[in-house]
Amino acid sequence: METLQKICLVITIIGAINWGLIGLFDFNLVSTLFGADSGLSRIVYTLVGITGLINIGILFEHIENK
């Protein structure tokens, strides 16, 4: 489970950095790398969303274990 948590955390951080770039500089790194409407961009955005949901579950799991 620890490996899954680390993978989810890395993907979530990548998504957060991308949103920071969008907010600060109006620059979307994912769209630049993979194309604005490409299938790969949709996959990256979907993975970031899924890992965010997994991280919510991990957060509540850690709260319950304390």
Secondary structure by P-SEA (a helix, b strand, c coil): caaaaaaaaaaaaaaaaaaaaaacccccccccccccccaaaaaaaaaaaaaaaaaaaaaaaaaaac
